[in-house]
């Protein structure tokens, strides 16, 4: 049977437990040499009836899930892989309630699964932006619920001042025609945003921003130009429409699909949207749904996320 190219293909293909297991193993160990995640030994015996190996080095059993986001999960690959396909390719994300109904698991389990998949979607260190001469757009946005939609008790607890105060601040850098890099920040001051820019953008690049005063000192390092949004949104090639489009996609997912997101989980939702944006289909990058799915699957090792880490709980409270 050919490898899946669509969601329908994926559901049919991964419905077979052995086929799903072999597919996951081939991506976990692409060179074909299965090694023990604990000791790195490659001498082992395979127990086919239980789909696990017995390592002759450390004398312990291990499965394809050990050392990955799947570790200690009783959920089979027949459900993990379709969930991975959906979150990698649904433009506005997919809610835990929808995954729960589709896969036949509890909503709590689906929520935990999706957060572990977001951990796999995290991108590692990348080369600095702007090296190819493309302009850089920089902007920030606020994430947080509207006071009028909150219960009066929560409004008194959460809203302490007017305007954008009490909201999470997300700072974003976008290379036109290329990648985007957002980050949650405590405030919008120059002292906060400049180090992030210098870490991810080549010196001397064209950098376009809005009129926020925190960007005024950028002209010392970059070819900085800004557009005053009180007057216009575009002045020739100077605009921030690209990064604002990313904010639109992000908020469409947060408000329309996930509805409510706690600030301490926001980074993982950013990782999810960044993965889909940076691996979108463009003129120079002909990626499809299968490619994005396989990219996530290739990144599952070394990124374990426990329920205790996810919720900040310990002891008996962390039992799932």
Secondary structure by P-SEA (a helix, b strand, c coil): ccccccaaaaaaaaccaaaaaaaaaaaaccccccccccccccbbbbbccccbbbbccccccccccccccccccccccccaaaaaaaaacccccccaaaaaaaccccaaaaaaaaaaaaaaacccccccccccbbbbbbbccccccccccccaaaaaacccccccccbbbbbbcccccbbbbbbbbcccccccaaaaaaaccccccbbbbcccccccccccccbbbbbccccccccccccaaaaaaaaaaaaaaaccccccccccaaaaaaaaaaaaaaacccccccccaaaaaaaaaacccccccccccccccccccccc
